[in-house]
């Protein structure tokens, strides 16, 4: 199958959320001829909080000036930009919670945030830039896609769910046609979310611009899912990223009945390993993800028929990522001391999927800290829709206060062990919400099972290693594979 993008990359830099894969990292990778990827998860909140820090280098405002809809930039800046930045102890001004029918302003914020992130990642070069979304987070998807396409995104990647409708949505949006996405409300019932790109532009005094349809890469764990998507997707799937259960962030559930090891982690077995022969037969390029951060594993992937690999963890703790310097230093120290530990928590995520958590003191990996933190849900990206008794749609999150969840018709058992991923992950990039007059939300760190592999990059001079160093190292594996072939 011929790809729409100019060339197939060997390395896909993972789209790590919330905000870890920001535009400086993606741009660096893209400039090296690989696929740099920005995270689209909670991008409206990340963008709004960065504006409230005063945008000291002016990058966000420069990109906003290029948005081809008069008035949108002014309204976003009026709401969130603070000259010189907010006080460190002042809470952030909230963004609207995701819902079926966003307000006019929330649509503008979503479009602007995604446009700015992709625009800055692509600025001044011809390299490839992708954006990663989670299928489990449905309400922001349509306006977010439009904003990314306005900026000329080359590839859309999506996992954590079954994205059958997304390829067709990209087709229609590129044609300027209205699109819709089903939102599961309860078993057997969906509500349709709508977005009309032409109307969005015209209502704001702009003409519908010409859009290029980006390639679509589905992130899957099983060959059966890839086969189903190849048959039932509403448009072209241009590639697969095969992410196994050692990858960071969310993992697919084990097949069959979930069993736990003595640490309380899901036990994965041979049935949870994708059959690469199926992917080779599909004839669609594919990349392998999960503990691939070593030249030998890059070589093995290519020799197995993959185009290359997707790498997350090594990039998450490099100089160009948005993870705070303190987090990087603490993780580097743990790796060098041979005490870096990643636990696969079957309960933590409100999405109901296993989630990888780095075990660090003073983070939400600490059960005592997690227990002491009051339960809030003020970002709401992992909320579930449900049907109220009056027929309207309500929202609830298993990580919100248990009484609230039960009062909204949920089962108390679903709240046990849940962590606020939204607040924990955004805190890890230095944007924690402030509570009780200055208390910071505790952070949560995710990484893959191969975290200790980054020891090969950690420098003795104390300086953080760079994305270029990771790329140089991993490409030696690709060179070796192609030389032997």
TIRODREN-573875 format. One record per residue (C-alpha): residue number from 1; residue in one letter; x, y, z. Coordinates in nm, 2 decimals. Example, Ala and Ser with C-alpha at 12.3 -4.5 7.8 and 13.67 -1.06 7.14 Angstrom:
<sites>
     n   res        X        Y        Z
     1     a     1.23    -0.45     0.78
     2     s     1.37    -0.11     0.71
</sites>
This chain:
<sites>
     n   res        X        Y        Z
     1     x     0.00     0.00     0.00
     2     x     0.14     0.34    -0.10
     3     x     0.17     0.58     0.19
     4     x     0.05     0.94     0.17
     5     x     0.36     1.06     0.37
     6     x     0.68     1.12     0.18
     7     x     0.89     0.85     0.34
     8     x     0.85     0.58     0.61
     9     x     1.04     0.65     0.93
    10     x     1.24     0.39     1.11
    11     x     1.17     0.55     1.45
    12     x     0.84     0.68     1.57
    13     x     0.87     0.89     1.89
    14     x     0.59     0.79     2.11
    15     x     0.30     1.04     2.17
    16     x     0.33     1.04     2.55
    17     x     0.06     1.22     2.74
    18     x    -0.02     1.43     2.92
    19     x     0.21     1.68     2.74
    20     x     0.53     1.49     2.78
    21     x     0.57     1.47     2.40
    22     x     0.54     1.84     2.34
    23     x     0.64     2.03     2.03
    24     x     1.02     2.08     2.11
    25     x     1.07     1.70     2.14
    26     x     0.86     1.62     1.83
    27     x     1.04     1.89     1.63
    28     x     1.38     1.75     1.73
    29     x     1.29     1.40     1.62
    30     x     1.13     1.52     1.30
    31     x     1.44     1.72     1.20
    32     x     1.63     1.39     1.21
    33     x     1.41     1.24     0.95
    34     x     1.20     1.03     1.19
    35     x     0.84     1.07     1.30
    36     x     0.81     1.32     1.58
    37     x     0.48     1.30     1.76
    38     x     0.30     1.54     1.99
    39     x     0.05     1.42     2.25
    40     x    -0.31     1.54     2.19
    41     x    -0.43     1.41     2.53
    42     x    -0.57     1.70     2.74
    43     x    -0.40     1.94     2.51
    44     x    -0.66     2.22     2.58
    45     x    -0.57     2.21     2.95
    46     x    -0.19     2.20     2.88
    47     x    -0.22     2.49     2.64
    48     x    -0.43     2.70     2.87
    49     x    -0.19     2.64     3.17
    50     x     0.11     2.73     2.96
    51     x    -0.05     3.05     2.86
    52     x    -0.11     3.13     3.23
    53     x     0.26     3.10     3.28
    54     x     0.30     3.39     3.05
    55     x     0.44     3.22     2.74
    56     x     0.78     3.38     2.82
    57     x     0.94     3.30     2.48
    58     x     0.63     3.39     2.28
    59     x     0.60     3.07     2.09
    60     x     0.24     3.00     2.17
    61     x     0.13     3.35     2.07
    62     x     0.33     3.35     1.75
    63     x     0.16     3.03     1.65
    64     x    -0.18     3.16     1.75
    65     x    -0.13     3.45     1.51
    66     x    -0.12     3.20     1.22
    67     x    -0.46     3.05     1.30
    68     x    -0.68     3.14     1.00
    69     x    -0.99     3.24     1.19
    70     x    -1.02     3.60     1.30
    71     x    -1.10     3.65     1.67
    72     x    -1.02     3.30     1.80
    73     x    -0.67     3.39     1.92
    74     x    -0.79     3.70     2.09
    75     x    -1.07     3.52     2.28
    76     x    -0.83     3.24     2.39
    77     x    -0.57     3.50     2.50
    78     x    -0.83     3.71     2.68
    79     x    -0.93     3.40     2.88
    80     x    -0.60     3.25     2.97
    81     x    -0.29     3.46     2.89
    82     x    -0.13     3.63     3.20
    83     x     0.15     3.87     3.12
    84     x     0.45     3.77     3.33
    85     x     0.28     3.45     3.45
    86     x     0.05     3.37     3.74
    87     x     0.16     3.35     4.10
    88     x     0.31     3.01     4.19
    89     x     0.04     2.96     4.45
    90     x    -0.26     3.07     4.24
    91     x    -0.48     2.79     4.10
    92     x    -0.50     2.77     3.73
    93     x    -0.81     2.90     3.56
    94     x    -1.01     2.59     3.45
    95     x    -1.09     2.48     3.10
    96     x    -1.44     2.35     3.02
    97     x    -1.50     1.98     3.10
    98     x    -1.53     1.75     2.80
    99     x    -1.89     1.69     2.70
   100     x    -2.11     1.59     2.40
   101     x    -2.19     1.94     2.29
   102     x    -1.89     2.17     2.37
   103     x    -1.95     2.54     2.40
   104     x    -1.85     2.77     2.11
   105     x    -1.55     2.88     2.32
   106     x    -1.44     2.53     2.41
   107     x    -1.44     2.43     2.04
   108     x    -1.22     2.73     1.97
   109     x    -0.98     2.63     2.25
   110     x    -0.95     2.27     2.13
   111     x    -0.89     2.38     1.77
   112     x    -0.64     2.64     1.87
   113     x    -0.45     2.42     2.11
   114     x    -0.40     2.14     1.86
   115     x    -0.32     2.38     1.58
   116     x    -0.05     2.55     1.79
   117     x     0.12     2.23     1.90
   118     x     0.14     2.09     1.55
   119     x     0.23     2.42     1.39
   120     x     0.53     2.47     1.63
   121     x     0.65     2.11     1.58
   122     x     0.64     2.16     1.20
   123     x     0.77     2.52     1.19
   124     x     1.06     2.58     0.95
   125     x     1.13     2.23     0.82
   126     x     0.98     1.96     0.60
   127     x     1.00     1.67     0.84
   128     x     0.71     1.45     0.95
   129     x     0.50     1.53     1.25
   130     x     0.23     1.32     1.40
   131     x    -0.02     1.36     1.68
   132     x    -0.14     1.09     1.92
   133     x    -0.49     1.06     2.07
   134     x    -0.66     0.81     2.30
   135     x    -0.98     0.65     2.17
   136     x    -1.10     0.63     2.53
   137     x    -1.11     1.01     2.54
   138     x    -1.38     1.07     2.29
   139     x    -1.55     1.42     2.34
   140     x    -1.25     1.64     2.23
   141     x    -1.16     1.42     1.93
   142     x    -1.33     1.60     1.64
   143     x    -1.23     1.96     1.69
   144     x    -0.89     1.84     1.80
   145     x    -0.84     1.66     1.47
   146     x    -0.95     1.97     1.28
   147     x    -0.70     2.19     1.46
   148     x    -0.41     1.94     1.39
   149     x    -0.51     1.92     1.03
   150     x    -0.52     2.30     1.00
   151     x    -0.16     2.30     1.09
   152     x    -0.08     2.03     0.84
   153     x    -0.02     1.72     1.06
   154     x     0.12     1.43     0.86
   155     x     0.01     1.14     1.07
   156     x    -0.27     1.07     1.33
   157     x    -0.20     0.79     1.57
   158     x    -0.47     0.65     1.80
   159     x    -0.49     0.36     2.05
   160     x    -0.65     0.28     2.38
   161     x    -0.97     0.17     2.20
   162     x    -1.09     0.05     1.86
   163     x    -1.07     0.35     1.62
   164     x    -1.28     0.21     1.33
   165     x    -1.45     0.54     1.26
   166     x    -1.14     0.77     1.26
   167     x    -1.00     0.70     0.91
   168     x    -1.34     0.79     0.75
   169     x    -1.36     1.10     0.97
   170     x    -1.02     1.21     0.83
   171     x    -1.14     1.16     0.48
   172     x    -1.45     1.37     0.53
   173     x    -1.28     1.64     0.72
   174     x    -1.02     1.68     0.45
   175     x    -1.31     1.74     0.21
   176     x    -1.46     2.01     0.44
   177     x    -1.76     1.79     0.52
   178     x    -1.93     1.76     0.86
   179     x    -1.83     1.46     1.07
   180     x    -1.97     1.27     1.36
   181     x    -1.83     1.03     1.62
   182     x    -2.04     0.79     1.84
   183     x    -2.00     0.82     2.21
   184     x    -2.10     0.52     2.41
   185     x    -2.36     0.62     2.68
   186     x    -2.46     0.28     2.80
   187     x    -2.44    -0.08     2.66
   188     x    -2.61    -0.08     2.32
   189     x    -2.67     0.30     2.31
   190     x    -2.46     0.58     2.17
   191     x    -2.49     0.95     2.13
   192     x    -2.35     1.12     1.82
   193     x    -2.10     1.41     1.86
   194     x    -2.10     1.64     1.55
   195     x    -1.84     1.88     1.41
   196     x    -1.88     2.08     1.09
   197     x    -1.54     2.23     0.99
   198     x    -1.68     2.46     0.72
   199     x    -1.94     2.60     0.95
   200     x    -1.68     2.65     1.23
   201     x    -1.47     2.86     0.99
   202     x    -1.75     3.06     0.84
   203     x    -1.91     3.15     1.17
   204     x    -1.58     3.30     1.27
   205     x    -1.54     3.50     0.95
   206     x    -1.29     3.27     0.78
   207     x    -1.31     3.05     0.47
   208     x    -1.27     2.68     0.48
   209     x    -0.90     2.62     0.40
   210     x    -0.78     2.33     0.19
   211     x    -0.68     2.04     0.41
   212     x    -0.45     1.74     0.34
   213     x    -0.57     1.41     0.47
   214     x    -0.31     1.28     0.72
   215     x    -0.21     0.92     0.73
   216     x    -0.37     0.71     1.00
   217     x    -0.17     0.47     1.22
   218     x    -0.37     0.25     1.45
   219     x    -0.20     0.14     1.78
   220     x    -0.30    -0.22     1.85
   221     x    -0.19    -0.50     2.07
   222     x    -0.34    -0.80     1.89
   223     x    -0.33    -0.92     1.54
   224     x    -0.70    -1.00     1.56
   225     x    -0.78    -0.63     1.62
   226     x    -0.56    -0.53     1.32
   227     x    -0.75    -0.78     1.10
   228     x    -1.08    -0.65     1.21
   229     x    -0.98    -0.29     1.16
   230     x    -0.85    -0.37     0.81
   231     x    -1.20    -0.50     0.73
   232     x    -1.43    -0.26     0.91
   233     x    -1.25     0.07     0.93
   234     x    -1.43     0.35     0.75
   235     x    -1.13     0.46     0.55
   236     x    -0.76     0.38     0.49
   237     x    -0.54     0.26     0.77
   238     x    -0.18     0.35     0.66
   239     x     0.01     0.17     0.93
   240     x     0.00    -0.02     1.26
   241     x     0.19     0.03     1.57
   242     x     0.20    -0.30     1.76
   243     x     0.23    -0.21     2.13
   244     x     0.28    -0.50     2.36
   245     x     0.21    -0.52     2.73
   246     x     0.56    -0.40     2.83
   247     x     0.49    -0.05     2.69
   248     x     0.43     0.25     2.91
   249     x     0.10     0.41     2.97
   250     x    -0.22     0.21     2.91
   251     x    -0.19    -0.16     2.81
   252     x    -0.45    -0.39     2.67
   253     x    -0.61    -0.63     2.91
   254     x    -0.48    -0.98     2.91
   255     x    -0.68    -1.22     2.71
   256     x    -0.91    -1.45     2.91
   257     x    -0.97    -1.41     3.28
   258     x    -0.74    -1.16     3.44
   259     x    -0.50    -1.32     3.69
   260     x    -0.26    -1.13     3.91
   261     x     0.09    -1.20     4.03
   262     x     0.22    -1.16     4.38
   263     x     0.26    -0.78     4.32
   264     x    -0.10    -0.75     4.21
   265     x     0.00    -0.70     3.84
   266     x    -0.19    -0.87     3.55
   267     x    -0.02    -1.18     3.42
   268     x     0.03    -1.18     3.05
   269     x     0.11    -1.49     2.85
   270     x     0.17    -1.63     2.50
   271     x    -0.19    -1.54     2.40
   272     x    -0.11    -1.18     2.45
   273     x     0.18    -1.17     2.20
   274     x     0.08    -1.05     1.85
   275     x     0.14    -1.29     1.56
   276     x     0.36    -1.08     1.32
   277     x     0.29    -1.32     1.03
   278     x    -0.07    -1.18     1.03
   279     x     0.07    -0.82     1.00
   280     x     0.30    -0.92     0.72
   281     x     0.01    -1.07     0.53
   282     x    -0.20    -0.76     0.57
   283     x     0.06    -0.57     0.36
   284     x     0.04    -0.26     0.57
   285     x     0.36    -0.11     0.72
   286     x     0.40    -0.18     1.09
   287     x     0.62    -0.07     1.38
   288     x     0.69    -0.26     1.71
   289     x     0.65    -0.09     2.05
   290     x     0.73    -0.19     2.40
   291     x     1.09    -0.24     2.53
   292     x     1.24    -0.16     2.19
   293     x     1.49     0.10     2.32
   294     x     1.81    -0.09     2.22
   295     x     1.98    -0.12     1.88
   296     x     1.96    -0.50     1.89
   297     x     1.58    -0.48     1.93
   298     x     1.55    -0.23     1.65
   299     x     1.75    -0.48     1.43
   300     x     1.52    -0.77     1.54
   301     x     1.21    -0.57     1.46
   302     x     1.33    -0.49     1.11
   303     x     1.44    -0.85     1.05
   304     x     1.09    -0.96     1.16
   305     x     0.93    -0.75     0.88
   306     x     0.86    -0.43     1.07
   307     x     0.94    -0.09     0.92
   308     x     1.10     0.00     1.25
   309     x     1.00     0.08     1.61
   310     x     0.81     0.32     1.83
   311     x     1.01     0.44     2.13
   312     x     0.85     0.62     2.43
   313     x     1.05     0.57     2.75
   314     x     1.39     0.68     2.62
   315     x     1.24     1.00     2.48
   316     x     1.03     1.06     2.79
   317     x     1.34     1.12     3.01
   318     x     1.56     1.30     2.75
   319     x     1.64     1.67     2.76
   320     x     1.38     1.78     2.51
   321     x     1.07     1.61     2.68
   322     x     0.84     1.82     2.89
   323     x     0.89     1.60     3.20
   324     x     1.02     1.83     3.48
   325     x     1.40     1.83     3.53
   326     x     1.35     1.71     3.89
   327     x     1.16     1.40     3.77
   328     x     1.42     1.32     3.51
   329     x     1.70     1.35     3.76
   330     x     1.52     1.13     4.01
   331     x     1.45     0.86     3.75
   332     x     1.80     0.87     3.62
   333     x     1.94     0.83     3.97
   334     x     1.70     0.53     4.03
   335     x     1.81     0.37     3.70
   336     x     2.18     0.41     3.78
   337     x     2.13     0.27     4.13
   338     x     1.95    -0.03     3.98
   339     x     1.63     0.04     4.18
   340     x     1.41     0.18     3.90
   341     x     1.07     0.00     3.93
   342     x     0.76     0.01     3.71
   343     x     0.44    -0.16     3.83
   344     x     0.15    -0.25     3.60
   345     x    -0.15    -0.14     3.80
   346     x    -0.48    -0.31     3.69
   347     x    -0.70    -0.06     3.88
   348     x    -0.53     0.28     3.86
   349     x    -0.68     0.41     3.54
   350     x    -1.04     0.53     3.53
   351     x    -1.04     0.40     3.17
   352     x    -1.04     0.04     3.31
   353     x    -0.72    -0.06     3.14
   354     x    -0.39    -0.17     3.31
   355     x    -0.16     0.13     3.35
   356     x     0.22     0.14     3.40
   357     x     0.34     0.35     3.70
   358     x     0.70     0.43     3.80
   359     x     0.75     0.37     4.17
   360     x     0.88     0.70     4.31
   361     x     0.85     0.85     4.66
   362     x     0.62     1.16     4.69
   363     x     0.42     1.05     4.38
   364     x     0.08     0.88     4.34
   365     x     0.27     0.55     4.33
   366     x     0.29     0.58     4.71
   367     x    -0.03     0.43     4.86
   368     x    -0.02     0.66     5.16
   369     x     0.00     0.97     4.95
   370     x    -0.27     0.84     4.72
   371     x    -0.49     0.77     5.02
   372     x    -0.43     1.11     5.17
   373     x    -0.51     1.30     4.85
   374     x    -0.87     1.42     4.85
   375     x    -1.05     1.28     4.54
   376     x    -1.13     1.55     4.28
   377     x    -1.25     1.53     3.92
   378     x    -1.20     1.88     3.77
   379     x    -1.04     1.79     3.44
   380     x    -1.27     1.51     3.35
   381     x    -1.10     1.35     3.05
   382     x    -1.16     1.00     3.17
   383     x    -1.52     1.05     3.27
   384     x    -1.78     0.81     3.15
   385     x    -2.11     0.91     3.00
   386     x    -2.43     0.76     3.13
   387     x    -2.81     0.81     3.09
   388     x    -2.99     0.99     3.37
   389     x    -3.34     0.90     3.48
   390     x    -3.47     1.21     3.30
   391     x    -3.31     1.09     2.97
   392     x    -3.03     1.35     2.97
   393     x    -2.66     1.25     2.95
   394     x    -2.46     1.27     3.27
   395     x    -2.09     1.21     3.35
   396     x    -1.91     1.02     3.62
   397     x    -1.55     0.92     3.69
   398     x    -1.44     0.62     3.90
   399     x    -1.16     0.84     4.04
   400     x    -1.40     1.10     4.17
   401     x    -1.53     1.09     4.53
   402     x    -1.69     0.74     4.57
   403     x    -2.02     0.89     4.71
   404     x    -2.06     1.11     4.41
   405     x    -1.99     0.82     4.17
   406     x    -2.25     0.60     4.34
   407     x    -2.50     0.89     4.35
   408     x    -2.46     0.91     3.98
   409     x    -2.55     0.55     3.94
   410     x    -2.21     0.39     3.95
   411     x    -2.10     0.09     4.15
   412     x    -1.88     0.16     4.44
   413     x    -1.65    -0.14     4.35
   414     x    -1.55     0.05     4.04
   415     x    -1.39     0.33     4.25
   416     x    -1.15     0.10     4.44
   417     x    -0.79     0.17     4.36
   418     x    -0.86     0.44     4.10
   419     x    -0.61     0.72     4.06
   420     x    -0.66     1.07     3.91
   421     x    -0.45     1.02     3.60
   422     x    -0.55     1.36     3.46
   423     x    -0.42     1.57     3.76
   424     x    -0.13     1.33     3.82
   425     x     0.01     1.33     3.47
   426     x    -0.02     1.70     3.41
   427     x     0.16     1.76     3.74
   428     x     0.46     1.56     3.60
   429     x     0.52     1.82     3.33
   430     x     0.53     2.10     3.59
   431     x     0.17     2.22     3.56
   432     x     0.01     2.09     3.89
   433     x    -0.31     2.24     4.01
   434     x    -0.29     2.42     4.34
   435     x    -0.52     2.32     4.63
   436     x    -0.58     2.46     4.97
   437     x    -0.39     2.79     4.92
   438     x    -0.08     2.64     4.77
   439     x    -0.06     2.26     4.80
   440     x     0.04     2.10     4.47
   441     x    -0.14     1.81     4.32
   442     x     0.09     1.51     4.35
   443     x     0.24     1.38     4.02
   444     x     0.22     1.04     3.86
   445     x     0.49     0.91     3.63
   446     x     0.45     0.64     3.36
   447     x     0.72     0.45     3.17
   448     x     0.76     0.12     3.00
   449     x     0.90    -0.20     3.15
   450     x     1.23    -0.13     2.98
   451     x     1.30     0.18     3.19
   452     x     1.64     0.05     3.30
   453     x     1.75     0.04     2.93
   454     x     1.80     0.42     2.95
   455     x     2.11     0.36     3.16
   456     x     2.30     0.34     2.83
   457     x     2.22     0.71     2.77
   458     x     2.26     0.86     3.12
   459     x     2.57     1.08     3.12
   460     x     2.83     1.08     3.40
   461     x     2.85     1.47     3.39
   462     x     2.50     1.50     3.52
   463     x     2.37     1.66     3.21
   464     x     2.05     1.51     3.06
   465     x     2.10     1.31     2.75
   466     x     1.94     1.43     2.43
   467     x     1.69     1.30     2.17
   468     x     1.97     1.31     1.91
   469     x     2.18     1.07     2.12
   470     x     1.88     0.82     2.14
   471     x     1.82     0.84     1.77
   472     x     2.19     0.80     1.68
   473     x     2.21     0.49     1.90
   474     x     1.89     0.32     1.78
   475     x     1.97     0.38     1.41
   476     x     2.28     0.17     1.44
   477     x     2.04    -0.13     1.48
   478     x     1.86    -0.03     1.16
   479     x     2.19    -0.01     0.97
   480     x     2.29    -0.35     1.10
   481     x     1.96    -0.50     1.00
   482     x     1.97    -0.36     0.64
   483     x     2.33    -0.45     0.60
   484     x     2.26    -0.82     0.69
   485     x     1.96    -0.82     0.46
</sites>
